[in-house]
Amino acid sequence: MKNGEKEAQRLLAQRRPQRPFLESFIRALIIVCAALALVLSSVSICDGHWLLAEDRLFGLWHFCTSSNQTGTHCLRDLSWAHVPGLAVGMVLARSVGALAVVAAILGLELLMVSQVCEDLHSRRKWAMGSVVLLVSFVLSSGGLLSFVILLWNHVTLTGFTLMFWCEFTASFLFFLNAISGLHINSITHPWGQPRKF
């Protein structure tokens, strides 16, 4: 009889209590928003056309000019833009932006794995994913800041393209989701831990 009671207590101790709906909903919302930010950042980096200044279009990968006679003409050699340090600086900007996307993929994967495969290390995985998203925010912001500094003499608020604002929004979402993920992990109960008797 005692062995049966001990077995029942052991099974009850291993049983994980049901997570509150609100916590599950918020965690799912963070994952969805992080995925949205990842898509926005990926599209923005791949397109790369971020600034329109008169008849010139500056991008991470190309420099384009347009005229009524020749139409739009794009060059991969950014030195033709005649902006000091642009060719070298854009290598840094796009490299940092690409690393931000890679970091966001890793962070999103950690967040999803922590929710799909719940165990004693789920909260640690969630925290690691949130920290990686924070790193992605730093990298993304660095890419944006580098781009703006390089082209400061050509920058106007209305000159930024939709792709630039997509990257700006993605960077903000990376920060928001990272901070939210760390906060919800700090205020919620570790539901994966076994009960004590």
Salt bridges, closest charged atoms under 4 A:
GLU7 OE2 - ARG10 NH2 2.53
GLU23 OE2 - ARG19 NE 3.70
GLU23 OE2 - ARG27 NE 3.08
ASP47 OD2 - HIS49 ND1 3.70
GLU118 OE1 - ARG16 NE 3.85
GLU118 OE1 - ARG19 NH2 3.23
ASP119 OD2 - LYS125 NZ 3.72
